[in-house]
Amino acid sequence: MNRLTCAFQCAKERGTPALVPFITAGDPDLDRTEAIIHTLTAAGADVIELGIPFSDPMADGPVIQAASERALLAGVTLSRVLTLVRKVRASNATPIILMGYYNPIFAYGTKRFAADAVAAGVDGLLLVDLPPEEAQELRCCTDPLDLPLITLIAPTTPRERRNQLASAAQGYLYYVSMTGVTGTARIDTTAIRAEVENLQAVSPVPVAVGFGISTAEDAAAVGAFADGVVVGSALVKIIHQHRQSPTLLDEVKNFMTAIRIGLDNSRKTR
């Protein structure tokens, strides 16, 4: 069993959803990104989504867009992100998913990237602008290496296509909780629950929910039915707000610990 499958299975066995925080690699810098990853693990993260900085992150709201811009200005590249993952792997077994856009991978070279990602210790890819119909060139390189390409499903995805995508999902299925970009609106948990339960009925892999989850209360509400809960913009905002403070890691740990407690309590009254 690989690290990613094990993480979701372990969460299921303890009766809680998996906690999946998102951060942008290189914001505020790569050394502190490494320290933040270890802090997230200590705070109870089950899987970590590590954003690859990109110049046109069209699915991301202003908070993550700004984080990408800062990282790019600091000289963060895909190669340096892979080096970061390799360093983390020396002492940390938490699954790491690289999340971003296809262009940097295409420019790097798909075959070379797949091999380098697996060698570094990457556990999966989530590319928001690569529809399954266009992914074959990449999957020819990732599938033989058992590097899952994680699928996103939005509220606007037609029902027939949702079922088709869900039934062929790898790693975990990412359900986008709302229309629009990350970190810009509140979520409707009643509507999300119905959609997630429909996906769970046809998906061979766990279903995680992201976009718009910013508090422990949000996480607990979604965690009552989702297999995993993704927290991104709220965490990226905290990192930026405290980037010049010696308490940065404490702030990250405190925030994520509160989310973890919310998730751990999310199913006690079911």
ZATI-579102 format. One line per field, with one value per residue: z, y, x of N, C-alpha, C in turn. Coordinates in nm, 2 decimals, decimal comma. Atoms other than C-alpha are relative to their C-alpha. Last residue first. Layout:
BEGIN
nz <- (Z ...)
ny <- (Y ...)
nx <- (X ...)
caz <- (Z ...)
cay <- (Y ...)
cax <- (X ...)
cz <- (Z ...)
cy <- (Y ...)
cx <- (X ...)
This chain:
BEGIN
nz <- (0,11 -0,03 -0,13 0,02 0,10 -0,07 -0,09 0,08 0,06 -0,10 -0,03 0,11 -0,01 -0,11 0,05 0,09 -0,07 -0,09 0,09 0,05 -0,10 -0,01 0,12 -0,04 -0,05 -0,14 -0,06 0,07 -0,10 -0,10 0,04 0,02 -0,13 -0,06 0,07 -0,05 -0,14 0,00 0,07 -0,05 0,04 0,00 -0,02 -0,04 0,09 0,11 -0,04 -0,04 0,12 0,07 -0,07 0,01 0,14 0,01 -0,06 -0,14 -0,06 -0,14 -0,09 0,04 -0,01 0,04 -0,08 0,05 -0,09 -0,09 -0,06 0,01 0,13 0,04 -0,08 0,05 0,13 -0,02 -0,05 0,11 0,09 -0,05 0,02 0,14 0,03 -0,03 -0,03 0,07 -0,10 -0,04 0,03 -0,10 -0,13 -0,03 -0,03 0,13 0,05 -0,07 -0,02 0,03 -0,06 0,08 -0,06 -0,12 -0,06 -0,08 0,05 0,00 -0,13 -0,05 0,08 -0,03 -0,14 0,00 0,07 -0,08 0,03 0,09 0,14 -0,01 -0,04 0,05 -0,06 0,08 -0,08 0,05 0,04 -0,04 -0,11 -0,13 -0,03 -0,04 -0,14 -0,08 0,06 -0,07 -0,13 0,02 0,03 -0,10 0,04 0,14 0,03 0,00 0,09 0,13 0,01 0,10 0,01 0,07 0,09 -0,01 0,03 -0,10 -0,11 -0,07 -0,08 -0,10 -0,11 -0,06 -0,07 -0,13 -0,10 -0,04 -0,08 0,07 -0,07 0,03 0,15 0,02 -0,05 0,08 0,09 0,14 0,08 0,06 0,07 0,13 0,06 0,14 0,04 0,09 -0,01 -0,13 -0,08 -0,01 -0,10 -0,14 -0,03 -0,04 -0,13 -0,09 -0,01 -0,08 -0,14 -0,04 -0,02 0,12 -0,02 0,08 -0,08 -0,02 0,13 0,01 -0,09 0,05 0,11 -0,05 -0,06 0,11 0,06 -0,10 -0,02 -0,04 -0,14 -0,09 0,03 -0,08 0,04 0,03 0,14 0,04 0,09 0,12 0,02 0,14 0,02 0,14 0,05 0,15 0,04 -0,04 -0,15 -0,04 0,04 -0,10 -0,13 0,03 -0,01 -0,14 -0,06 0,05 -0,10 -0,13 0,00 0,07 0,03 -0,06 0,02 -0,02 0,12 -0,01 0,12 0,02 0,11 0,00 0,01 0,14 0,03 0,00 -0,13 -0,11 -0,01 -0,05 -0,15 -0,07 0,00 -0,07 -0,14 -0,04 0,01 -0,11 0,00 0,00)
ny <- (0,06 -0,02 0,05 0,11 -0,02 -0,01 0,12 0,12 0,00 0,02 0,15 0,07 -0,03 0,08 0,13 0,00 -0,03 0,11 0,11 -0,04 0,01 0,15 0,05 0,09 0,12 0,02 -0,06 0,04 0,02 -0,10 -0,13 0,00 0,00 -0,14 -0,08 0,03 -0,05 -0,15 -0,06 -0,14 -0,08 -0,14 -0,09 0,09 0,02 0,09 0,09 0,13 0,08 0,02 0,10 0,13 0,04 0,03 0,13 0,01 -0,09 0,05 -0,07 -0,13 -0,12 -0,12 -0,12 -0,13 -0,09 -0,07 0,10 -0,02 0,05 0,12 0,11 0,04 0,06 0,14 0,08 0,02 0,08 0,13 0,08 0,03 0,09 0,14 0,05 0,12 0,10 0,01 -0,13 -0,10 0,04 0,03 -0,11 -0,05 -0,12 -0,02 -0,15 -0,07 -0,13 -0,08 -0,05 -0,06 0,06 -0,08 0,02 0,15 0,06 -0,04 0,05 0,15 0,02 -0,02 0,12 0,12 0,08 0,11 -0,02 0,00 -0,13 -0,01 -0,10 -0,07 -0,02 -0,13 -0,03 -0,14 -0,01 -0,03 0,11 0,12 0,02 0,00 0,10 0,12 0,00 -0,01 0,13 0,04 -0,05 0,02 0,14 0,09 0,11 -0,04 -0,04 -0,10 -0,06 -0,12 -0,02 0,11 -0,05 0,04 -0,10 0,01 0,12 -0,01 -0,08 0,07 0,11 -0,05 -0,04 0,12 0,09 0,12 0,08 -0,07 0,02 0,14 0,02 -0,06 0,09 -0,02 -0,11 -0,06 -0,13 -0,02 -0,14 -0,01 -0,05 0,09 -0,02 0,01 0,06 0,15 0,04 -0,04 0,10 0,13 -0,02 0,00 0,14 0,07 -0,03 0,08 0,14 0,07 0,13 0,09 0,05 -0,11 -0,01 0,11 -0,02 -0,11 0,04 0,09 -0,08 -0,07 0,10 0,03 -0,10 -0,14 -0,05 0,05 -0,05 0,10 -0,02 -0,14 -0,02 -0,14 -0,03 -0,07 -0,09 -0,05 -0,14 -0,02 0,13 0,01 0,10 -0,04 0,01 0,14 0,05 -0,05 0,08 0,14 0,00 0,00 0,12 0,10 0,00 0,06 0,15 0,05 -0,12 -0,11 -0,12 0,02 -0,03 -0,12 -0,05 -0,14 -0,02 -0,15 -0,04 -0,03 -0,14 -0,06 -0,07 0,09 0,08 -0,10 -0,02 0,12 0,00 -0,11 0,03 0,10 -0,07 -0,10 -0,12 -0,12)
nx <- (0,08 0,15 0,03 0,09 0,11 0,13 0,01 0,02 0,13 0,10 -0,01 0,07 0,14 0,04 0,02 0,11 0,12 0,04 0,04 0,13 0,10 0,04 0,06 0,11 -0,06 0,00 -0,11 -0,13 -0,10 0,01 -0,04 -0,15 -0,07 0,02 -0,10 -0,13 -0,01 -0,01 -0,10 -0,01 -0,11 0,03 -0,12 -0,12 -0,11 0,03 0,11 -0,06 -0,03 0,13 0,08 -0,06 0,02 0,14 0,02 0,00 -0,10 0,00 0,09 0,05 -0,08 0,07 -0,04 0,04 0,07 -0,10 -0,08 -0,14 -0,05 0,06 -0,05 -0,13 0,02 0,05 -0,11 -0,09 0,08 0,01 -0,13 -0,01 0,11 -0,04 0,13 0,05 0,04 0,14 0,07 -0,01 -0,02 -0,14 -0,09 -0,05 0,08 0,13 -0,01 0,12 0,01 0,08 0,12 -0,05 -0,12 -0,09 -0,14 -0,02 -0,02 -0,13 -0,11 -0,01 -0,04 -0,15 -0,06 0,01 0,12 -0,03 0,06 0,15 0,06 0,14 0,09 0,10 0,13 0,04 0,13 0,01 0,10 -0,07 -0,09 0,06 0,03 -0,12 -0,09 0,03 -0,06 -0,14 -0,06 -0,10 -0,13 -0,02 -0,04 0,11 -0,03 0,03 0,14 -0,03 0,13 0,01 0,11 0,10 0,13 0,10 0,00 -0,13 0,00 0,10 -0,06 -0,11 0,06 0,07 -0,10 -0,07 0,09 0,00 -0,11 -0,13 -0,02 -0,04 -0,14 -0,11 -0,08 0,04 -0,03 0,12 -0,03 0,06 0,00 0,02 0,13 0,07 0,14 0,05 -0,10 0,01 0,11 -0,05 -0,10 0,07 0,06 -0,11 -0,04 0,11 -0,03 -0,12 0,05 0,03 0,04 -0,08 -0,11 -0,09 -0,07 -0,09 -0,11 -0,08 -0,07 -0,10 -0,11 -0,07 -0,09 -0,09 -0,10 0,05 -0,03 0,10 0,13 0,08 0,14 0,03 0,03 0,03 -0,11 0,03 -0,11 0,00 -0,03 -0,06 -0,01 0,03 0,10 0,14 0,01 0,01 0,14 0,10 -0,02 0,04 0,15 0,04 -0,04 0,10 0,11 -0,04 0,00 -0,12 -0,08 0,06 -0,08 -0,14 -0,07 -0,09 -0,07 -0,04 -0,08 -0,03 -0,14 -0,04 0,00 0,13 0,02 0,00 0,12 0,11 -0,02 0,04 0,14 0,05 -0,01 0,11 0,13 0,02 -0,09 0,08)
caz <- (1,37 1,69 1,70 1,33 1,31 1,64 1,49 1,20 1,43 1,63 1,32 1,21 1,55 1,52 1,18 1,31 1,61 1,41 1,14 1,41 1,59 1,27 1,20 1,56 1,47 1,26 0,91 0,73 0,98 0,75 0,46 0,64 0,78 0,43 0,29 0,56 0,49 0,11 0,14 0,36 0,20 0,38 0,32 0,32 0,32 0,53 0,87 0,75 0,56 0,88 1,08 0,83 0,81 1,19 1,21 0,97 0,61 0,38 0,07 -0,19 -0,11 -0,06 -0,06 -0,20 -0,13 -0,42 -0,62 -0,69 -0,77 -0,44 -0,30 -0,59 -0,49 -0,13 -0,23 -0,43 -0,15 0,10 -0,11 -0,13 0,25 0,31 0,12 0,12 0,18 -0,09 -0,23 -0,11 -0,43 -0,76 -0,88 -0,85 -0,51 -0,32 -0,57 -0,52 -0,54 -0,60 -0,44 -0,56 -0,91 -1,04 -1,32 -1,16 -1,06 -1,41 -1,56 -1,28 -1,30 -1,68 -1,66 -1,39 -1,58 -1,41 -1,28 -0,91 -1,00 -1,02 -0,99 -1,08 -0,92 -1,15 -0,96 -0,98 -1,01 -1,21 -1,52 -1,48 -1,47 -1,81 -2,04 -1,80 -1,92 -2,29 -2,20 -2,01 -2,28 -2,25 -1,88 -1,85 -1,76 -1,62 -1,25 -1,24 -0,92 -0,91 -0,67 -0,41 -0,48 -0,32 -0,51 -0,73 -0,81 -0,92 -1,11 -1,32 -1,39 -1,47 -1,72 -1,90 -1,91 -2,01 -1,79 -2,03 -2,02 -1,64 -1,61 -1,85 -1,68 -1,39 -1,01 -0,73 -0,63 -0,38 -0,08 0,14 0,49 0,53 0,68 0,76 0,44 0,24 0,32 0,14 -0,17 -0,17 -0,17 -0,46 -0,65 -0,58 -0,70 -1,03 -1,06 -1,02 -0,73 -0,82 -0,54 -0,79 -0,87 -0,50 -0,46 -0,76 -0,65 -0,31 -0,47 -0,68 -0,37 -0,19 -0,49 -0,58 -0,76 -1,06 -1,31 -1,17 -1,45 -1,35 -1,18 -0,84 -0,79 -0,49 -0,24 -0,13 0,20 0,31 0,67 0,84 1,22 1,37 1,36 0,99 0,93 1,12 0,91 0,59 0,75 0,80 0,44 0,33 0,56 0,37 0,03 0,09 0,20 0,00 -0,19 -0,24 -0,20 0,08 0,08 0,39 0,36 0,68 0,63 0,76 1,10 1,22 1,32 1,05 0,79 0,87 0,84 0,50 0,37 0,47 0,35 0,01 -0,01 0,13 -0,10 0,00)
cay <- (1,13 1,32 1,21 1,26 1,60 1,59 1,47 1,72 2,01 1,91 1,89 2,24 2,38 2,20 2,36 2,71 2,66 2,49 2,76 3,03 2,85 2,81 3,19 3,29 3,44 3,69 3,81 3,56 3,61 3,75 3,55 3,22 3,30 3,39 3,06 2,88 3,05 3,00 2,62 2,38 2,05 1,81 1,43 1,14 1,38 1,33 1,49 1,64 1,91 2,05 1,99 2,17 2,47 2,49 2,47 2,76 2,84 2,59 2,78 2,55 2,18 1,85 1,51 1,19 0,86 0,62 0,37 0,64 0,54 0,57 0,82 1,05 1,05 1,11 1,41 1,57 1,54 1,67 1,96 2,09 2,08 2,21 2,54 2,70 3,06 3,25 3,38 3,14 2,94 3,04 3,03 2,76 2,59 2,28 2,16 1,78 1,63 1,25 1,06 0,85 0,77 0,83 0,62 0,58 0,94 1,08 0,88 0,95 1,32 1,32 1,17 1,43 1,73 1,92 2,25 2,16 2,09 1,76 1,75 1,44 1,32 1,19 0,90 0,82 0,44 0,46 0,30 0,54 0,85 0,85 0,74 0,95 1,27 1,22 1,08 1,39 1,58 1,39 1,37 1,76 1,93 2,28 2,18 1,96 1,75 1,51 1,23 1,08 1,28 1,12 1,28 0,97 0,97 1,33 1,29 1,00 1,18 1,50 1,34 1,17 1,48 1,73 2,03 2,26 2,02 2,01 2,39 2,41 2,16 2,37 2,32 2,08 1,85 1,60 1,51 1,20 1,24 1,03 1,29 1,27 1,24 1,29 1,66 1,71 1,52 1,73 2,05 1,93 1,87 2,22 2,35 2,17 2,32 2,67 2,92 3,23 3,46 3,65 3,31 3,25 3,60 3,56 3,22 3,35 3,64 3,40 3,19 3,49 3,64 3,33 3,02 2,85 3,07 3,03 3,23 3,28 2,95 2,84 2,46 2,42 2,15 1,96 1,78 1,46 1,34 1,67 1,63 1,93 1,76 1,70 2,06 2,17 1,94 2,10 2,45 2,38 2,29 2,59 2,79 2,68 2,73 3,09 3,29 3,12 2,89 2,61 2,73 2,56 2,33 2,14 1,79 1,66 1,31 1,25 1,08 0,73 0,60 0,34 0,59 0,82 0,52 0,43 0,78 0,79 0,44 0,51 0,81 0,64 0,34 0,00)
cax <- (-2,36 -2,27 -1,90 -1,85 -1,70 -1,50 -1,18 -1,23 -1,27 -0,97 -0,76 -0,88 -0,78 -0,44 -0,40 -0,44 -0,22 0,05 0,06 0,07 0,35 0,54 0,53 0,60 0,94 0,75 0,83 0,61 0,32 0,06 0,18 0,17 -0,17 -0,31 -0,17 -0,36 -0,69 -0,64 -0,58 -0,77 -0,87 -1,10 -1,09 -1,33 -1,63 -1,94 -1,91 -1,58 -1,77 -1,93 -1,61 -1,40 -1,63 -1,64 -1,26 -1,24 -1,14 -1,31 -1,39 -1,23 -1,18 -1,36 -1,19 -1,35 -1,18 -1,10 -1,31 -1,57 -1,93 -2,11 -1,87 -1,96 -2,33 -2,23 -2,02 -2,30 -2,56 -2,31 -2,21 -2,57 -2,61 -2,26 -2,32 -1,98 -1,87 -1,70 -1,36 -1,09 -1,04 -1,19 -1,55 -1,82 -1,83 -1,72 -1,46 -1,46 -1,12 -1,12 -0,84 -0,54 -0,69 -1,04 -1,19 -1,54 -1,53 -1,47 -1,75 -1,99 -1,92 -1,95 -2,30 -2,40 -2,27 -1,98 -2,11 -2,06 -1,69 -1,50 -1,12 -0,92 -0,60 -0,32 -0,17 0,20 0,21 0,53 0,37 0,08 0,29 0,46 0,17 -0,04 0,13 0,06 -0,28 -0,39 -0,58 -0,91 -0,87 -0,88 -0,55 -0,61 -0,64 -0,33 -0,33 -0,04 0,04 0,28 0,60 0,90 1,19 1,25 0,88 0,89 1,21 1,07 0,74 0,92 1,16 0,88 0,67 0,94 1,02 0,82 0,52 0,55 0,56 0,26 0,04 -0,09 -0,07 -0,08 0,20 0,07 0,28 0,21 0,35 0,66 0,89 1,26 1,46 1,14 1,14 1,47 1,34 1,03 1,24 1,45 1,13 1,02 1,36 1,31 0,96 1,11 1,12 1,32 1,20 0,98 0,82 0,74 0,59 0,37 0,25 0,16 -0,03 -0,23 -0,30 -0,46 -0,63 -0,83 -0,69 -0,84 -0,66 -0,31 -0,14 0,23 0,27 0,41 0,38 0,14 0,22 -0,09 -0,01 -0,17 -0,26 -0,20 -0,21 -0,04 0,31 0,26 0,17 0,48 0,71 0,56 0,60 0,97 1,02 0,82 1,05 1,36 1,18 1,08 0,77 0,62 0,85 0,61 0,25 0,06 -0,24 -0,36 -0,53 -0,68 -0,82 -1,17 -1,21 -1,31 -0,97 -0,99 -1,09 -0,80 -0,56 -0,71 -0,67 -0,31 -0,24 -0,37 -0,14 0,17 0,15 0,00)
cz <- (0,04 -0,11 0,03 0,14 -0,01 -0,10 0,07 0,09 -0,08 -0,05 0,10 0,03 -0,11 0,03 0,11 -0,04 -0,09 0,07 0,08 -0,09 -0,05 0,11 0,02 -0,12 0,04 0,04 0,15 0,06 -0,05 0,10 0,11 -0,05 -0,02 0,13 0,05 -0,07 0,06 0,15 0,02 -0,07 0,05 -0,03 -0,01 0,03 0,05 -0,10 -0,11 0,05 0,04 -0,12 -0,07 0,06 -0,02 -0,14 -0,01 0,05 0,16 0,08 0,14 0,10 -0,06 0,03 -0,05 0,10 -0,07 0,09 0,10 0,07 -0,01 -0,12 -0,05 0,08 -0,06 -0,13 0,02 0,04 -0,12 -0,10 0,05 -0,02 -0,15 -0,03 0,03 0,05 -0,06 0,11 0,05 -0,01 0,10 0,15 0,03 0,03 -0,14 -0,05 0,06 0,03 -0,05 0,07 -0,10 0,09 0,13 0,05 0,08 -0,05 0,00 0,14 0,06 -0,08 0,03 0,14 0,00 -0,07 0,07 -0,02 -0,09 -0,14 0,01 0,06 -0,06 0,08 -0,08 0,06 -0,04 -0,03 0,07 0,12 0,13 0,02 0,04 0,15 0,08 -0,06 0,07 0,14 -0,02 -0,04 0,08 -0,06 -0,14 -0,04 0,00 -0,10 -0,15 -0,04 -0,09 -0,01 -0,06 -0,10 0,00 -0,01 0,12 0,12 0,08 0,09 0,12 0,12 0,08 0,08 0,14 0,11 0,05 0,08 -0,08 0,06 -0,03 -0,14 -0,02 0,06 -0,06 -0,09 -0,14 -0,08 -0,07 -0,06 -0,14 -0,05 -0,15 -0,04 -0,11 0,02 0,14 0,09 0,02 0,10 0,14 0,04 0,05 0,14 0,10 0,02 0,09 0,15 0,04 0,04 -0,14 0,02 -0,08 0,07 0,00 -0,14 -0,01 0,08 -0,06 -0,12 0,05 0,05 -0,12 -0,05 0,10 0,03 0,02 0,14 0,09 0,00 0,07 -0,03 -0,03 -0,16 -0,04 -0,08 -0,13 0,00 -0,15 -0,01 -0,14 -0,04 -0,14 -0,05 0,05 0,15 0,04 -0,03 0,11 0,13 -0,03 0,02 0,15 0,05 -0,05 0,09 0,14 0,02 -0,06 0,15 0,06 -0,03 0,02 -0,14 0,04 -0,13 -0,02 -0,11 -0,01 0,00 -0,15 -0,02 0,01 0,13 0,12 0,01 0,06 0,15 0,08 0,01 0,09 0,14 0,03 -0,01 0,11 0,00)
cy <- (-0,12 -0,07 0,00 -0,06 -0,11 -0,01 0,00 -0,12 -0,12 0,00 -0,04 -0,15 -0,07 0,02 -0,10 -0,14 -0,01 0,02 -0,12 -0,10 0,04 -0,02 -0,15 -0,06 -0,10 -0,13 -0,01 0,07 -0,03 0,00 0,11 0,14 0,01 0,01 0,14 0,08 -0,03 0,05 0,15 0,07 0,14 0,08 0,15 0,08 -0,09 -0,02 -0,10 -0,10 -0,14 -0,09 -0,02 -0,11 -0,14 -0,04 -0,04 -0,14 0,00 0,07 -0,05 0,05 0,12 0,12 0,12 0,11 0,13 0,10 0,05 -0,12 0,01 -0,06 -0,13 -0,11 -0,04 -0,07 -0,15 -0,10 -0,04 -0,10 -0,14 -0,09 -0,05 -0,09 -0,15 -0,04 -0,12 -0,10 -0,01 0,12 0,13 -0,02 -0,05 0,13 0,04 0,11 0,04 0,15 0,06 0,14 0,09 0,05 0,08 -0,08 0,08 -0,03 -0,14 -0,07 0,03 -0,06 -0,14 -0,02 0,01 -0,12 -0,13 -0,08 -0,12 0,01 -0,02 0,12 -0,01 0,10 0,09 0,02 0,14 0,04 0,13 0,00 0,01 -0,12 -0,13 -0,03 0,00 -0,12 -0,14 0,00 0,01 -0,12 -0,06 0,04 -0,02 -0,15 -0,10 -0,12 0,04 0,06 0,12 0,05 0,14 0,02 -0,11 0,06 -0,04 0,10 -0,02 -0,12 0,01 0,08 -0,08 -0,12 0,04 0,03 -0,12 -0,11 -0,13 -0,08 0,06 -0,03 -0,15 -0,02 0,06 -0,08 -0,01 0,12 0,05 0,13 -0,01 0,15 0,01 0,04 -0,09 0,00 -0,03 -0,06 -0,15 -0,04 0,03 -0,10 -0,13 0,01 -0,03 -0,14 -0,06 0,03 -0,09 -0,14 -0,07 -0,15 -0,11 -0,04 0,12 0,01 -0,11 0,02 0,11 -0,05 -0,08 0,08 0,06 -0,10 -0,04 0,09 0,15 0,05 -0,06 0,03 -0,10 0,03 0,14 0,01 0,15 0,03 0,07 0,11 0,03 0,15 0,00 -0,15 -0,01 -0,09 0,04 -0,02 -0,15 -0,06 0,05 -0,09 -0,14 0,00 -0,01 -0,14 -0,08 0,00 -0,06 -0,15 -0,03 -0,02 0,13 0,13 -0,02 0,02 0,12 0,02 0,15 0,02 0,15 0,04 0,02 0,15 0,08 0,07 -0,09 -0,07 0,10 0,01 -0,12 0,01 0,11 -0,03 -0,08 0,07 0,10 0,12)
cx <- (-0,08 -0,08 -0,15 -0,05 -0,10 -0,12 -0,13 -0,02 -0,04 -0,14 -0,10 0,00 -0,08 -0,15 -0,05 -0,04 -0,12 -0,13 -0,05 -0,05 -0,14 -0,10 -0,05 -0,07 -0,10 0,07 0,01 0,12 0,14 0,11 0,00 0,05 0,15 0,08 0,00 0,11 0,14 0,02 0,02 0,11 -0,01 0,13 -0,05 0,12 0,11 0,11 -0,03 -0,10 0,05 0,02 -0,13 -0,08 0,05 -0,03 -0,15 -0,02 0,00 0,11 0,00 -0,10 -0,07 0,09 -0,07 0,03 -0,03 -0,08 0,10 0,08 0,16 0,06 -0,06 0,06 0,13 -0,03 -0,05 0,11 0,09 -0,07 -0,02 0,12 0,00 -0,12 0,01 -0,14 -0,06 -0,02 -0,15 -0,09 -0,01 0,01 0,14 0,09 0,04 -0,09 -0,14 0,01 -0,13 -0,01 -0,07 -0,12 0,04 0,12 0,10 0,14 0,03 0,03 0,14 0,11 0,02 0,06 0,15 0,07 0,00 -0,13 0,03 -0,06 -0,15 -0,07 -0,14 -0,08 -0,09 -0,14 -0,02 -0,14 -0,01 -0,10 0,08 0,10 -0,06 -0,03 0,13 0,08 -0,02 0,07 0,15 0,08 0,11 0,13 0,02 0,04 -0,12 0,02 -0,04 -0,14 0,01 -0,14 0,01 -0,12 -0,10 -0,13 -0,09 0,00 0,12 -0,01 -0,10 0,06 0,11 -0,05 -0,06 0,10 0,07 -0,07 0,02 0,12 0,14 0,03 0,05 0,14 0,12 0,10 -0,06 0,03 -0,12 0,04 -0,05 0,00 -0,02 -0,14 -0,07 -0,15 -0,05 0,11 0,00 -0,09 0,06 0,10 -0,07 -0,05 0,11 0,03 -0,11 0,03 0,12 -0,05 -0,04 -0,04 0,08 0,12 0,10 0,08 0,11 0,13 0,09 0,08 0,12 0,11 0,07 0,11 0,11 0,12 -0,05 0,01 -0,11 -0,15 -0,09 -0,15 -0,05 -0,01 -0,03 0,13 -0,02 0,10 0,00 0,02 0,06 0,02 -0,03 -0,10 -0,14 -0,02 -0,01 -0,14 -0,10 0,01 -0,05 -0,15 -0,04 0,04 -0,12 -0,12 0,04 0,01 0,13 -0,01 -0,06 0,08 0,15 0,07 0,09 0,07 0,03 0,11 0,01 0,15 0,03 0,00 -0,13 -0,01 -0,01 -0,13 -0,10 0,01 -0,06 -0,15 -0,05 0,00 -0,12 -0,14 -0,04 0,09)
